[in-house]
Amino acid sequence: MGNKIDLRVLKTRENIKNTFSNLLLEKDFKNITVQDICDRALIGRSTFYDHYCDKYDLLNKMVEEIINQFKPYLKSRFNLNSFR
């Protein structure tokens, strides 16, 4: 059935992202470890690495998601036809 993503995968990714966001409220990025994320998210390290290469990859993907969510708004609000 094509590119449909398993609901468990979506839930795991959301769990990791939410956990990471909460940790960022408590600690500086440089002080957060993959193990911190895994412990708080109640997942194993291998599960984390199934989805992300490292904490930098996680951060980059989260930033990319946020930018992609705002692109349509920016394009329409500021009439940016050439905005990618």
DSSP file (Angstrom, degrees, kcal/mol; ACC not computed):
  #  RESIDUE AA STRUCTURE BP1 BP2  ACC     N-H-->O    O-->H-N    N-H-->O    O-->H-N    TCO  KAPPA ALPHA  PHI   PSI    X-CA   Y-CA   Z-CA
    1    1 A M    >         0   0    0      0, 0.0     3,-0.6     0, 0.0     2,-0.2   0.000 360.0 360.0 360.0  32.1    0.0    0.0    0.0
    2    2 A G  T 3   -     0   0    0      1,-0.2     0, 0.0     2,-0.0     0, 0.0  -0.460 360.0 -13.0  81.2-137.2    2.8    2.4   -0.8
    3    3 A N  T 3  S+     0   0    0     -2,-0.2     2,-0.2     2,-0.1    -1,-0.2   0.055  79.1 145.1-100.0  23.4    4.4    4.8    1.6
    4    4 A K    <   -     0   0    0     -3,-0.6     2,-0.4     1,-0.1    -2,-0.0  -0.463  43.9-136.0 -67.5 128.9    2.0    4.6    4.5
    5    5 A I        -     0   0    0     -2,-0.2    -1,-0.1     1,-0.1    -2,-0.1  -0.708  22.0-107.2 -91.5 135.7    3.9    4.8    7.8
    6    6 A D     >  -     0   0    0     -2,-0.4     4,-1.9     1,-0.1     3,-0.5  -0.297  21.6-128.3 -57.8 137.0    3.0    2.5   10.6
    7    7 A L  H  > S+     0   0    0      1,-0.2     4,-2.6     2,-0.2     5,-0.2   0.841 109.5  58.0 -58.1 -35.4    1.2    4.1   13.5
    8    8 A R  H  > S+     0   0    0      2,-0.2     4,-2.3     1,-0.2    -1,-0.2   0.881 105.0  50.5 -63.5 -37.4    3.7    2.7   16.0
    9    9 A V  H  > S+     0   0    0     -3,-0.5     4,-2.6     2,-0.2    -2,-0.2   0.931 110.8  48.5 -65.6 -45.6    6.5    4.5   14.1
   10   10 A L  H  X S+     0   0    0     -4,-1.9     4,-2.4     1,-0.2    -2,-0.2   0.917 112.4  48.5 -60.2 -44.3    4.6    7.8   14.2
   11   11 A K  H  X S+     0   0    0     -4,-2.6     4,-2.3     2,-0.2    -1,-0.2   0.896 111.6  49.7 -64.1 -40.6    3.9    7.4   17.9
   12   12 A T  H  X S+     0   0    0     -4,-2.3     4,-2.5     2,-0.2    -2,-0.2   0.926 111.6  48.1 -64.9 -44.7    7.5    6.6   18.6
   13   13 A R  H  X S+     0   0    0     -4,-2.6     4,-2.7     1,-0.2    -2,-0.2   0.909 112.4  48.8 -63.3 -41.7    8.8    9.6   16.7
   14   14 A E  H  X S+     0   0    0     -4,-2.4     4,-2.8     2,-0.2     5,-0.3   0.900 110.7  51.7 -63.9 -40.0    6.3   11.9   18.4
   15   15 A N  H  X S+     0   0    0     -4,-2.3     4,-2.5     2,-0.2    -2,-0.2   0.929 111.6  46.4 -60.7 -46.4    7.4   10.5   21.8
   16   16 A I  H  X S+     0   0    0     -4,-2.5     4,-2.6     2,-0.2    -2,-0.2   0.930 114.6  46.8 -63.1 -46.2   11.0   11.1   21.0
   17   17 A K  H  X S+     0   0    0     -4,-2.7     4,-2.5     2,-0.2    -2,-0.2   0.911 113.8  47.4 -65.3 -42.4   10.4   14.6   19.7
   18   18 A N  H  X S+     0   0    0     -4,-2.8     4,-2.3     2,-0.2    -1,-0.2   0.911 113.1  49.0 -64.7 -41.9    8.2   15.6   22.7
   19   19 A T  H  X S+     0   0    0     -4,-2.5     4,-2.4    -5,-0.3    -2,-0.2   0.930 112.0  48.5 -62.4 -45.6   10.7   14.1   25.1
   20   20 A F  H  X S+     0   0    0     -4,-2.6     4,-2.0     1,-0.2    -2,-0.2   0.910 110.4  51.5 -62.1 -43.2   13.5   16.1   23.4
   21   21 A S  H  X S+     0   0    0     -4,-2.5     4,-0.9     1,-0.2    -1,-0.2   0.908 110.7  48.5 -60.1 -43.1   11.5   19.3   23.5
   22   22 A N  H >X S+     0   0    0     -4,-2.3     4,-0.6     1,-0.2     3,-0.6   0.892 109.5  52.0 -65.7 -39.7   10.8   18.9   27.2
   23   23 A L  H >X S+     0   0    0     -4,-2.4     4,-2.8     1,-0.2     3,-1.0   0.865 103.0  59.3 -64.1 -35.0   14.5   18.2   27.9
   24   24 A L  H 3< S+     0   0    0     -4,-2.0    -1,-0.2     1,-0.3    -2,-0.2   0.765 100.5  56.5 -65.4 -24.0   15.4   21.4   26.0
   25   25 A L  H << S+     0   0    0     -4,-0.9    -1,-0.3    -3,-0.6    -2,-0.2   0.712 117.2  35.0 -75.4 -20.7   13.3   23.3   28.6
   26   26 A E  H << S+     0   0    0     -3,-1.0     2,-0.3    -4,-0.6    -2,-0.2   0.745 123.6  25.2-103.0 -31.2   15.4   21.8   31.4
   27   27 A K  S  < S-     0   0    0     -4,-2.8    -1,-0.2    -5,-0.1     2,-0.1  -0.893  80.4 -98.3-135.6 159.3   18.9   21.6   29.9
   28   28 A D    >   -     0   0    0     -2,-0.3     3,-1.4     1,-0.1     4,-0.5  -0.490  41.3-113.3 -70.8 150.7   21.1   23.2   27.3
   29   29 A F  G >  S+     0   0    0      1,-0.3     3,-1.6     2,-0.2    -1,-0.1   0.890 116.2  58.1 -52.0 -44.0   21.3   21.2   24.0
   30   30 A K  G 3  S+     0   0    0      1,-0.3    -1,-0.3     3,-0.0    -2,-0.0   0.738 105.1  51.6 -63.4 -21.7   25.0   20.4   24.6
   31   31 A N  G <  S+     0   0    0     -3,-1.4     2,-0.5     2,-0.1    -1,-0.3   0.456  88.6  95.5 -95.1  -2.0   24.1   18.7   27.9
   32   32 A I    <   -     0   0    0     -3,-1.6     2,-0.3    -4,-0.5    23,-0.1  -0.772  57.8-165.3 -91.1 130.6   21.4   16.5   26.5
   33   33 A T     >  -     0   0    0     -2,-0.5     4,-1.9     1,-0.1     5,-0.1  -0.736  34.3-115.2-109.3 161.8   22.5   13.0   25.6
   34   34 A V  H  > S+     0   0    0     -2,-0.3     4,-2.7     1,-0.2     5,-0.2   0.886 120.1  56.8 -58.8 -37.5   20.8   10.3   23.6
   35   35 A Q  H  > S+     0   0    0      1,-0.2     4,-2.9     2,-0.2    -1,-0.2   0.886 102.7  53.9 -63.5 -37.9   20.6    8.3   26.8
   36   36 A D  H  > S+     0   0    0      2,-0.2     4,-2.3     1,-0.2     5,-0.2   0.930 110.8  46.6 -58.4 -45.4   18.7   11.1   28.5
   37   37 A I  H  X S+     0   0    0     -4,-1.9     4,-2.5     1,-0.2    -2,-0.2   0.932 114.1  47.3 -63.0 -46.5   16.2   11.1   25.6
   38   38 A C  H  X>S+     0   0    0     -4,-2.7     5,-2.1     2,-0.2     4,-1.0   0.913 112.0  49.5 -63.0 -44.1   15.9    7.3   25.8
   39   39 A D  H  <5S+     0   0    0     -4,-2.9     3,-0.4     1,-0.2    -1,-0.2   0.928 116.0  42.0 -61.9 -45.1   15.5    7.2   29.5
   40   40 A R  H  <5S+     0   0    0     -4,-2.3    -1,-0.2    -5,-0.2    -2,-0.2   0.860 117.3  46.8 -71.9 -35.6   12.8    9.9   29.6
   41   41 A A  H  <5S-     0   0    0     -4,-2.5    -1,-0.2    -5,-0.2    -2,-0.2   0.541 106.9-126.5 -83.0  -7.0   11.0    8.5   26.5
   42   42 A L  T  <5 +     0   0    0     -4,-1.0     2,-0.3    -3,-0.4    -3,-0.2   0.919  67.8 122.6  59.5  46.5   11.2    4.9   27.9
   43   43 A I      < -     0   0    0     -5,-2.1    -1,-0.2    -6,-0.1     2,-0.2  -0.889  63.4-106.6-129.7 162.8   12.8    3.5   24.8
   44   44 A G     >  -     0   0    0     -2,-0.3     4,-1.9    -3,-0.1     3,-0.4  -0.500  30.3-113.1 -84.9 159.5   16.0    1.7   24.1
   45   45 A R  H  > S+     0   0    0      1,-0.2     4,-2.7     2,-0.2     5,-0.2   0.875 117.5  57.5 -59.6 -37.5   18.9    3.3   22.3
   46   46 A S  H  > S+     0   0    0      1,-0.2     4,-1.1     2,-0.2    -1,-0.2   0.868 104.1  52.7 -64.0 -34.1   18.4    1.0   19.3
   47   47 A T  H  > S+     0   0    0     -3,-0.4     4,-0.8     2,-0.2     3,-0.4   0.932 109.2  48.9 -65.1 -44.7   14.9    2.4   18.9
   48   48 A F  H >X S+     0   0    0     -4,-1.9     4,-2.3     1,-0.2     3,-1.4   0.950 112.1  48.4 -57.0 -48.5   16.2    5.9   19.0
   49   49 A Y  H 3< S+     0   0    0     -4,-2.7    -1,-0.2     1,-0.3    -2,-0.2   0.655  99.6  66.9 -72.1 -14.7   18.9    5.0   16.4
   50   50 A D  H 3< S+     0   0    0     -4,-1.1    -1,-0.3    -3,-0.4    -2,-0.2   0.773 116.6  27.4 -67.5 -25.8   16.2    3.3   14.2
   51   51 A H  H << S+     0   0    0     -3,-1.4     2,-0.3    -4,-0.8    -2,-0.2   0.731 128.3  26.5-108.4 -30.2   14.8    6.8   13.7
   52   52 A Y     <  -     0   0    0     -4,-2.3    -1,-0.3    -5,-0.2     3,-0.1  -0.974  57.7-140.2-140.0 149.3   17.6    9.3   14.1
   53   53 A C  S    S-     0   0    0     -2,-0.3     2,-0.3     1,-0.2    -1,-0.1   0.877  82.7 -37.8 -74.1 -38.8   21.4    9.2   13.6
   54   54 A D  S  > S-     0   0    0     -6,-0.1     4,-2.0   -20,-0.0    -1,-0.2  -0.920  75.6 -71.9-168.7-174.9   22.1   11.3   16.7
   55   55 A K  H  > S+     0   0    0     -2,-0.3     4,-2.3     1,-0.2     5,-0.1   0.795 128.1  56.9 -68.3 -26.2   20.7   14.3   18.6
   56   56 A Y  H  > S+     0   0    0      2,-0.2     4,-2.7     1,-0.2    -1,-0.2   0.897 106.2  49.0 -69.6 -40.6   21.8   16.6   15.9
   57   57 A D  H  > S+     0   0    0      2,-0.2     4,-2.5     1,-0.2     5,-0.2   0.920 110.9  50.9 -62.8 -44.5   19.8   14.7   13.3
   58   58 A L  H  X S+     0   0    0     -4,-2.0     4,-2.1     2,-0.2    -2,-0.2   0.940 112.2  46.5 -58.0 -49.0   16.8   14.8   15.6
   59   59 A L  H  X S+     0   0    0     -4,-2.3     4,-2.6     1,-0.2     5,-0.2   0.925 112.1  50.3 -60.9 -46.3   17.1   18.6   16.0
   60   60 A N  H  X S+     0   0    0     -4,-2.7     4,-2.4     1,-0.2    -1,-0.2   0.900 111.2  48.3 -60.7 -41.7   17.6   19.2   12.3
   61   61 A K  H  X S+     0   0    0     -4,-2.5     4,-2.1     2,-0.2    -1,-0.2   0.871 111.3  50.3 -68.5 -36.0   14.5   17.1   11.4
   62   62 A M  H  X S+     0   0    0     -4,-2.1     4,-2.0    -5,-0.2    -2,-0.2   0.917 111.8  47.3 -67.1 -42.3   12.4   19.0   14.0
   63   63 A V  H  X S+     0   0    0     -4,-2.6     4,-2.5     1,-0.2    -2,-0.2   0.916 110.8  52.4 -63.7 -42.8   13.6   22.3   12.7
   64   64 A E  H  X S+     0   0    0     -4,-2.4     4,-2.5    -5,-0.2    -1,-0.2   0.900 108.3  51.1 -60.5 -41.7   12.8   21.2    9.1
   65   65 A E  H  X S+     0   0    0     -4,-2.1     4,-1.9     2,-0.2    -1,-0.2   0.916 110.3  48.9 -61.1 -43.9    9.3   20.2   10.1
   66   66 A I  H  X S+     0   0    0     -4,-2.0     4,-1.6     2,-0.2    -2,-0.2   0.924 111.6  48.8 -63.6 -44.9    8.6   23.5   11.7
   67   67 A I  H  X S+     0   0    0     -4,-2.5     4,-1.3     1,-0.2     3,-0.3   0.926 110.8  50.7 -60.6 -44.8    9.9   25.4    8.7
   68   68 A N  H  < S+     0   0    0     -4,-2.5    -1,-0.2     1,-0.2    -2,-0.2   0.830 107.3  54.4 -64.1 -31.9    7.8   23.2    6.4
   69   69 A Q  H  < S+     0   0    0     -4,-1.9     4,-0.4     1,-0.2    -1,-0.2   0.847 113.1  42.6 -68.7 -33.1    4.7   23.9    8.5
   70   70 A F  H  X S+     0   0    0     -4,-1.6     4,-2.8    -3,-0.3     5,-0.2   0.628  91.2  85.8 -89.9 -14.3    5.2   27.7    8.2
   71   71 A K  H  X S+     0   0    0     -4,-1.3     4,-2.8     1,-0.2     5,-0.2   0.922  89.5  48.5 -55.5 -49.6    6.1   27.8    4.5
   72   72 A P  H  > S+     0   0    0      0, 0.0     4,-2.3     0, 0.0     5,-0.2   0.906 113.5  48.4 -59.9 -39.1    2.4   28.0    3.3
   73   73 A Y  H  > S+     0   0    0     -4,-0.4     4,-3.2     2,-0.2     5,-0.3   0.941 113.2  46.6 -64.2 -47.3    1.6   30.7    5.8
   74   74 A L  H  X S+     0   0    0     -4,-2.8     4,-2.2     1,-0.2     6,-0.4   0.899 111.8  51.6 -62.5 -41.0    4.7   32.7    4.8
   75   75 A K  H  <>S+     0   0    0     -4,-2.8     5,-1.6    -5,-0.2     4,-0.4   0.929 118.1  36.4 -62.4 -45.7    4.0   32.3    1.1
   76   76 A S  H  <5S+     0   0    0     -4,-2.3     3,-0.3    -5,-0.2    -2,-0.2   0.902 118.2  49.6 -76.0 -40.1    0.4   33.5    1.4
   77   77 A R  H  <5S+     0   0    0     -4,-3.2    -2,-0.2    -5,-0.2    -3,-0.2   0.881 125.2  26.9 -67.3 -39.3    1.0   36.2    4.1
   78   78 A F  T  <5S-     0   0    0     -4,-2.2    -1,-0.2    -5,-0.3    -2,-0.2   0.244 104.4-120.0-111.1  12.0    3.9   37.8    2.3
   79   79 A N  T   5 +     0   0    0     -4,-0.4     2,-1.1    -3,-0.3    -3,-0.2   0.919  49.3 167.6  51.2  52.1    3.0   36.9   -1.3
   80   80 A L    > < +     0   0    0     -5,-1.6     3,-1.0    -6,-0.4    -1,-0.2  -0.740  10.4 168.9 -99.4  86.8    6.3   35.0   -1.8
   81   81 A N  T 3  S+     0   0    0     -2,-1.1    -1,-0.2     1,-0.2    -2,-0.1   0.762  78.2  49.2 -70.0 -24.9    5.8   33.1   -5.0
   82   82 A S  T 3  S+     0   0    0     -3,-0.2     2,-0.3    -7,-0.1    -1,-0.2   0.422  79.8 119.9 -95.9   1.9    9.4   32.1   -5.2
   83   83 A F    <         0   0    0     -3,-1.0    -8,-0.0     1,-0.2    -3,-0.0  -0.520 360.0 360.0 -69.7 128.2    9.7   30.8   -1.6
   84   84 A R              0   0    0     -2,-0.3    -1,-0.2    -9,-0.0   -13,-0.1   0.459 360.0 360.0 -82.3 360.0   10.7   27.2   -1.7
